[in-house]
Amino acid sequence: MARLPRFVTPGQPQHVIVRGNNRDAIFCAEADYQFYLDRLKLACDKHSCDLHAYVLMTNHIHLLITPHTENGLAKTLQMMGRYYVQYFNFTYQRTGTLFEGRYKATVIDSEHYLLSCYRYIELNPVRAGMVKHPSEYPWSSYSVNAQGAEDARLLLVPHGEYVLLGADATKRQAAYRALFKTRISEKTLEDIRESTNKSWALGSDKFKLQIEKHTGRMTAPRARGGDRKSKEYLKG
């Protein structure tokens, strides 16, 4: 089956997953995480992308990111690939590819799924059994978004839906922390996973229709075989 073209939707957030080749480790030491985040800031600034949330896992990366140009996201990830693979191969005396060839991504309906994606990303270490609470994991955006930790790199740009959580930073952080007291439903988890891994849009039917009109590509899989109870199907 041919690969679907990327969604090119400047100004619309996307959930991105970048995996290590063969699920191998891509971070082995603290310096690796630090290097990646330093270069991510440079790449986002150069290619006009706003990063809202992230988590760097041992063998994969999640980003919640809004590109502001048609090629911004692709160029940001290409730049990161060049920077980080060179660094990693030199540091660990290895050669060859490090990342899977094609990153996974879904365009997100901000109103319905944006804050769920924030939580989905920052809860990854909890779901993986690495920590009991997202605040215990050092390589995610949780400490900035939820606890007001200093963002020394100025890496994160709050999304509008996050800003609406409160009138000031303290109130926003408190409201954001409160979101983590409620579990993400299994349906929402599955929707996020399937949409990202299969490159479908994540949102309401109205949102998907808008994206289809804008991009000219399907945003969800078509029903297979038609409606077996419909007159049109029975005629066939």
C-alpha atoms as a printed R data frame, in Angstrom:
    type eleno elety resid chain resno       x      y      z
1   ATOM     1    CA   MET     A     1   0.000  0.000  0.000
2   ATOM     2    CA   ALA     A     2   1.346  3.433 -0.978
3   ATOM     3    CA   ARG     A     3   2.233  5.777  1.833
4   ATOM     4    CA   LEU     A     4  -0.202  8.605  2.443
5   ATOM     5    CA   PRO     A     5   1.175 12.101  1.868
6   ATOM     6    CA   ARG     A     6   1.907 14.212  4.926
7   ATOM     7    CA   PHE     A     7  -0.674 16.631  6.236
8   ATOM     8    CA   VAL     A     8   0.609 20.105  5.380
9   ATOM     9    CA   THR     A     9  -1.382 22.413  7.621
10  ATOM    10    CA   PRO     A    10   0.544 25.452  8.854
11  ATOM    11    CA   GLY     A    11  -0.764 26.701 12.191
12  ATOM    12    CA   GLN     A    12  -2.318 23.367 13.180
13  ATOM    13    CA   PRO     A    13  -0.627 21.321 15.945
14  ATOM    14    CA   GLN     A    14   0.686 17.846 15.225
15  ATOM    15    CA   HIS     A    15   1.603 14.898 17.426
16  ATOM    16    CA   VAL     A    16   4.868 13.411 16.196
17  ATOM    17    CA   ILE     A    17   6.625 10.163 17.081
18  ATOM    18    CA   VAL     A    18  10.255  9.505 16.093
19  ATOM    19    CA   ARG     A    19  11.510  5.975 16.854
20  ATOM    20    CA   GLY     A    20  14.924  4.424 17.009
21  ATOM    21    CA   ASN     A    21  15.690  2.002 14.205
22  ATOM    22    CA   ASN     A    22  14.593 -1.514 15.240
23  ATOM    23    CA   ARG     A    23  13.415  0.094 18.499
24  ATOM    24    CA   ASP     A    24  17.056  0.422 19.574
25  ATOM    25    CA   ALA     A    25  18.092  2.979 22.205
26  ATOM    26    CA   ILE     A    26  18.701  6.508 20.957
27  ATOM    27    CA   PHE     A    27  19.598  7.991 24.354
28  ATOM    28    CA   CYS     A    28  22.234  6.344 26.530
29  ATOM    29    CA   ALA     A    29  23.416  9.106 28.862
30  ATOM    30    CA   GLU     A    30  22.268 12.441 30.276
31  ATOM    31    CA   ALA     A    31  24.465 14.296 27.795
32  ATOM    32    CA   ASP     A    32  22.504 12.729 24.917
33  ATOM    33    CA   TYR     A    33  19.192 14.121 26.157
34  ATOM    34    CA   GLN     A    34  20.766 17.531 26.747
35  ATOM    35    CA   PHE     A    35  22.284 17.617 23.270
36  ATOM    36    CA   TYR     A    36  18.994 16.663 21.636
37  ATOM    37    CA   LEU     A    37  17.030 19.376 23.439
38  ATOM    38    CA   ASP     A    38  19.654 22.021 22.690
39  ATOM    39    CA   ARG     A    39  19.527 21.236 18.982
40  ATOM    40    CA   LEU     A    40  15.737 20.926 18.971
41  ATOM    41    CA   LYS     A    41  15.491 24.545 20.087
42  ATOM    42    CA   LEU     A    42  17.734 25.613 17.202
43  ATOM    43    CA   ALA     A    43  15.784 23.559 14.654
44  ATOM    44    CA   CYS     A    44  12.382 24.828 15.805
45  ATOM    45    CA   ASP     A    45  13.541 28.445 15.698
46  ATOM    46    CA   LYS     A    46  15.126 28.081 12.268
47  ATOM    47    CA   HIS     A    47  12.103 26.431 10.679
48  ATOM    48    CA   SER     A    48   9.282 28.310 12.449
49  ATOM    49    CA   CYS     A    49   7.857 25.570 14.649
50  ATOM    50    CA   ASP     A    50   6.360 26.027 18.130
51  ATOM    51    CA   LEU     A    51   6.996 23.155 20.528
52  ATOM    52    CA   HIS     A    52   4.291 22.746 23.188
53  ATOM    53    CA   ALA     A    53   5.137 19.427 24.850
54  ATOM    54    CA   TYR     A    54   7.686 16.638 24.531
55  ATOM    55    CA   VAL     A    55   9.044 13.488 26.094
56  ATOM    56    CA   LEU     A    56  12.356 11.826 25.266
57  ATOM    57    CA   MET     A    57  12.056  8.117 25.976
58  ATOM    58    CA   THR     A    58  14.949  5.675 25.767
59  ATOM    59    CA   ASN     A    59  14.174  4.562 22.215
60  ATOM    60    CA   HIS     A    60  11.649  7.057 20.909
61  ATOM    61    CA   ILE     A    61  10.487 10.678 21.067
62  ATOM    62    CA   HIS     A    62   7.071 12.330 21.253
63  ATOM    63    CA   LEU     A    63   6.571 15.951 20.230
64  ATOM    64    CA   LEU     A    64   3.493 18.197 20.258
65  ATOM    65    CA   ILE     A    65   4.442 20.836 17.739
66  ATOM    66    CA   THR     A    66   2.855 23.484 15.530
67  ATOM    67    CA   PRO     A    67   4.610 24.276 12.225
68  ATOM    68    CA   HIS     A    68   3.994 27.723 10.766
69  ATOM    69    CA   THR     A    69   5.209 26.993  7.241
70  ATOM    70    CA   GLU     A    70   4.376 24.183  4.836
71  ATOM    71    CA   ASN     A    71   7.755 22.491  5.173
72  ATOM    72    CA   GLY     A    72   8.538 23.581  8.724
73  ATOM    73    CA   LEU     A    73   7.918 20.289 10.488
74  ATOM    74    CA   ALA     A    74   9.712 18.132  7.925
75  ATOM    75    CA   LYS     A    75  12.720 20.453  7.866
76  ATOM    76    CA   THR     A    76  12.880 20.592 11.652
77  ATOM    77    CA   LEU     A    77  12.977 16.809 11.912
78  ATOM    78    CA   GLN     A    78  15.458 16.491  9.041
79  ATOM    79    CA   MET     A    79  17.752 18.973 10.742
80  ATOM    80    CA   MET     A    80  17.438 17.094 14.025
81  ATOM    81    CA   GLY     A    81  18.244 13.836 12.279
82  ATOM    82    CA   ARG     A    82  21.449 15.208 10.804
83  ATOM    83    CA   TYR     A    83  22.586 16.874 14.025
84  ATOM    84    CA   TYR     A    84  21.791 14.048 16.366
85  ATOM    85    CA   VAL     A    85  22.894 11.072 14.274
86  ATOM    86    CA   GLN     A    86  26.292 12.674 13.693
87  ATOM    87    CA   TYR     A    87  26.633 13.347 17.412
88  ATOM    88    CA   PHE     A    88  25.457  9.888 18.478
89  ATOM    89    CA   ASN     A    89  27.583  7.982 15.989
90  ATOM    90    CA   PHE     A    90  30.676  9.972 16.920
91  ATOM    91    CA   THR     A    91  30.055  9.644 20.661
92  ATOM    92    CA   TYR     A    92  29.462  5.889 20.580
93  ATOM    93    CA   GLN     A    93  31.829  5.023 17.737
94  ATOM    94    CA   ARG     A    94  29.157  3.598 15.504
95  ATOM    95    CA   THR     A    95  28.002  4.028 11.907
96  ATOM    96    CA   GLY     A    96  24.754  3.819 10.026
97  ATOM    97    CA   THR     A    97  21.202  4.903 10.621
98  ATOM    98    CA   LEU     A    98  19.777  5.645 14.045
99  ATOM    99    CA   PHE     A    99  16.135  6.552 13.444
100 ATOM   100    CA   GLU     A   100  13.347  4.834 11.554
101 ATOM   101    CA   GLY     A   101  13.146  6.280  8.091
102 ATOM   102    CA   ARG     A   102   9.723  7.853  8.400
103 ATOM   103    CA   TYR     A   103   8.403  9.705 11.421
104 ATOM   104    CA   LYS     A   104   4.789  9.221 12.479
105 ATOM   105    CA   ALA     A   105   2.482 12.224 12.764
106 ATOM   106    CA   THR     A   106  -1.142 13.278 13.045
107 ATOM   107    CA   VAL     A   107  -2.738 16.687 12.712
108 ATOM   108    CA   ILE     A   108  -4.788 17.554 15.829
109 ATOM   109    CA   ASP     A   109  -8.156 19.159 16.456
110 ATOM   110    CA   SER     A   110  -7.056 21.688 19.090
111 ATOM   111    CA   GLU     A   111 -10.441 22.180 20.704
112 ATOM   112    CA   HIS     A   112 -11.145 18.487 21.335
113 ATOM   113    CA   TYR     A   113  -7.773 16.743 21.605
114 ATOM   114    CA   LEU     A   114  -4.976 19.243 22.236
115 ATOM   115    CA   LEU     A   115  -4.833 18.966 26.030
116 ATOM   116    CA   SER     A   116  -5.308 15.206 25.848
117 ATOM   117    CA   CYS     A   117  -2.220 15.048 23.639
118 ATOM   118    CA   TYR     A   118  -0.284 17.149 26.137
119 ATOM   119    CA   ARG     A   119  -1.150 14.582 28.818
120 ATOM   120    CA   TYR     A   120  -0.645 11.578 26.550
121 ATOM   121    CA   ILE     A   121   2.896 12.709 25.813
122 ATOM   122    CA   GLU     A   122   3.926 13.612 29.354
123 ATOM   123    CA   LEU     A   123   2.374 10.445 30.818
124 ATOM   124    CA   ASN     A   124   4.423  8.179 28.562
125 ATOM   125    CA   PRO     A   125   7.010  7.333 31.250
126 ATOM   126    CA   VAL     A   126   4.184  6.443 33.656
127 ATOM   127    CA   ARG     A   127   2.514  4.111 31.175
128 ATOM   128    CA   ALA     A   128   5.918  2.533 30.514
129 ATOM   129    CA   GLY     A   129   6.344  1.820 34.235
130 ATOM   130    CA   MET     A   130   9.464  3.971 34.490
131 ATOM   131    CA   VAL     A   131   8.025  6.360 37.107
132 ATOM   132    CA   LYS     A   132   4.874  6.634 39.190
133 ATOM   133    CA   HIS     A   133   4.191 10.285 38.399
134 ATOM   134    CA   PRO     A   134   5.226 12.416 35.394
135 ATOM   135    CA   SER     A   135   6.997 14.896 37.677
136 ATOM   136    CA   GLU     A   136   9.589 12.197 38.421
137 ATOM   137    CA   TYR     A   137  10.750 11.924 34.813
138 ATOM   138    CA   PRO     A   138  13.386 14.542 33.909
139 ATOM   139    CA   TRP     A   139  13.187 14.408 30.112
140 ATOM   140    CA   SER     A   140   9.702 15.737 29.463
141 ATOM   141    CA   SER     A   141   7.947 19.095 29.407
142 ATOM   142    CA   TYR     A   142   5.821 18.289 32.485
143 ATOM   143    CA   SER     A   143   7.941 20.252 34.954
144 ATOM   144    CA   VAL     A   144   7.545 23.413 32.859
145 ATOM   145    CA   ASN     A   145   3.896 23.027 31.894
146 ATOM   146    CA   ALA     A   146   2.633 21.769 35.252
147 ATOM   147    CA   GLN     A   147   5.078 23.078 37.837
148 ATOM   148    CA   GLY     A   148   6.446 26.289 36.382
149 ATOM   149    CA   ALA     A   149  10.045 25.072 36.233
150 ATOM   150    CA   GLU     A   150  12.430 27.385 34.444
151 ATOM   151    CA   ASP     A   151  12.590 26.711 30.722
152 ATOM   152    CA   ALA     A   152  16.242 27.675 30.405
153 ATOM   153    CA   ARG     A   153  16.343 26.913 26.666
154 ATOM   154    CA   LEU     A   154  13.095 28.825 26.003
155 ATOM   155    CA   LEU     A   155  12.132 25.653 24.179
156 ATOM   156    CA   LEU     A   156   8.389 25.579 24.874
157 ATOM   157    CA   VAL     A   157   5.684 27.841 23.434
158 ATOM   158    CA   PRO     A   158   2.332 27.517 25.234
159 ATOM   159    CA   HIS     A   159  -0.525 26.664 22.887
160 ATOM   160    CA   GLY     A   160  -3.632 28.826 23.016
161 ATOM   161    CA   GLU     A   161  -5.706 26.026 24.567
162 ATOM   162    CA   TYR     A   162  -3.148 25.747 27.378
163 ATOM   163    CA   VAL     A   163  -3.189 29.524 27.919
164 ATOM   164    CA   LEU     A   164  -6.978 29.426 28.329
165 ATOM   165    CA   LEU     A   165  -6.592 27.220 31.416
166 ATOM   166    CA   GLY     A   166  -5.977 30.239 33.641
167 ATOM   167    CA   ALA     A   167  -5.579 34.003 33.844
168 ATOM   168    CA   ASP     A   168  -1.923 33.772 34.874
169 ATOM   169    CA   ALA     A   169   0.888 31.228 34.942
170 ATOM   170    CA   THR     A   170   0.157 30.022 38.479
171 ATOM   171    CA   LYS     A   171  -3.516 29.394 37.717
172 ATOM   172    CA   ARG     A   172  -2.716 27.717 34.408
173 ATOM   173    CA   GLN     A   173  -0.241 25.368 36.032
174 ATOM   174    CA   ALA     A   174  -2.702 24.464 38.790
175 ATOM   175    CA   ALA     A   175  -5.456 23.774 36.248
176 ATOM   176    CA   TYR     A   176  -3.033 21.754 34.141
177 ATOM   177    CA   ARG     A   177  -1.961 19.625 37.112
178 ATOM   178    CA   ALA     A   178  -5.627 18.984 37.876
179 ATOM   179    CA   LEU     A   179  -6.059 17.424 34.429
180 ATOM   180    CA   PHE     A   180  -3.657 14.656 35.440
181 ATOM   181    CA   LYS     A   181  -5.921 13.569 38.291
182 ATOM   182    CA   THR     A   182  -8.285 12.091 35.705
183 ATOM   183    CA   ARG     A   183  -7.243  9.151 33.565
184 ATOM   184    CA   ILE     A   184  -7.264  9.461 29.807
185 ATOM   185    CA   SER     A   185 -10.008  7.180 28.522
186 ATOM   186    CA   GLU     A   186  -9.027  4.029 26.659
187 ATOM   187    CA   LYS     A   187 -10.879  5.295 23.602
188 ATOM   188    CA   THR     A   188  -8.912  8.542 23.581
189 ATOM   189    CA   LEU     A   189  -5.646  6.653 24.032
190 ATOM   190    CA   GLU     A   190  -6.519  4.400 21.117
191 ATOM   191    CA   ASP     A   191  -7.623  7.350 18.965
192 ATOM   192    CA   ILE     A   192  -4.302  9.118 19.557
193 ATOM   193    CA   ARG     A   193  -2.240  6.002 18.886
194 ATOM   194    CA   GLU     A   194  -4.096  4.946 15.744
195 ATOM   195    CA   SER     A   195  -4.256  8.424 14.246
196 ATOM   196    CA   THR     A   196  -0.541  9.021 14.815
197 ATOM   197    CA   ASN     A   197   0.730  5.622 13.697
198 ATOM   198    CA   LYS     A   198  -1.507  5.498 10.625
199 ATOM   199    CA   SER     A   199  -1.291  9.189  9.668
200 ATOM   200    CA   TRP     A   200  -4.974  9.975 10.064
201 ATOM   201    CA   ALA     A   201  -6.354 13.241 11.447
202 ATOM   202    CA   LEU     A   202  -7.277 13.350 15.126
203 ATOM   203    CA   GLY     A   203 -10.490 15.219 15.782
204 ATOM   204    CA   SER     A   204 -14.191 15.623 15.240
205 ATOM   205    CA   ASP     A   205 -15.935 14.799 11.963
206 ATOM   206    CA   LYS     A   206 -16.240 18.523 11.255
207 ATOM   207    CA   PHE     A   207 -12.523 18.994 11.798
208 ATOM   208    CA   LYS     A   208 -11.647 16.052  9.571
209 ATOM   209    CA   LEU     A   209 -13.830 17.439  6.783
210 ATOM   210    CA   GLN     A   210 -12.094 20.808  7.049
211 ATOM   211    CA   ILE     A   211  -8.674 19.164  6.848
212 ATOM   212    CA   GLU     A   212  -9.740 17.056  3.852
213 ATOM   213    CA   LYS     A   213 -10.852 20.196  2.013
214 ATOM   214    CA   HIS     A   214  -7.614 21.958  2.876
215 ATOM   215    CA   THR     A   215  -5.191 19.141  2.073
216 ATOM   216    CA   GLY     A   216  -7.035 17.126 -0.561
217 ATOM   217    CA   ARG     A   217  -6.371 13.793  1.174
218 ATOM   218    CA   MET     A   218  -8.407 11.423  3.306
219 ATOM   219    CA   THR     A   219  -8.277 11.989  7.050
220 ATOM   220    CA   ALA     A   220  -9.702  8.622  8.151
221 ATOM   221    CA   PRO     A   221  -9.990  5.133  6.662
222 ATOM   222    CA   ARG     A   222 -13.052  4.478  4.558
223 ATOM   223    CA   ALA     A   223 -15.447  1.775  5.693
224 ATOM   224    CA   ARG     A   224 -14.647 -1.532  4.034
225 ATOM   225    CA   GLY     A   225 -17.199 -3.259  1.868
226 ATOM   226    CA   GLY     A   226 -19.899 -0.650  2.237
227 ATOM   227    CA   ASP     A   227 -22.998 -0.832  4.366
228 ATOM   228    CA   ARG     A   228 -24.258 -4.408  3.987
229 ATOM   229    CA   LYS     A   229 -27.791 -3.332  4.882
230 ATOM   230    CA   SER     A   230 -28.007 -0.517  2.349
231 ATOM   231    CA   LYS     A   231 -29.944 -0.795 -0.906
232 ATOM   232    CA   GLU     A   232 -26.879  0.377 -2.827
233 ATOM   233    CA   TYR     A   233 -24.773 -2.483 -1.421
234 ATOM   234    CA   LEU     A   234 -27.441 -5.094 -2.093
235 ATOM   235    CA   LYS     A   235 -27.808 -3.900 -5.684
236 ATOM   236    CA   GLY     A   236 -24.112 -4.572 -6.281
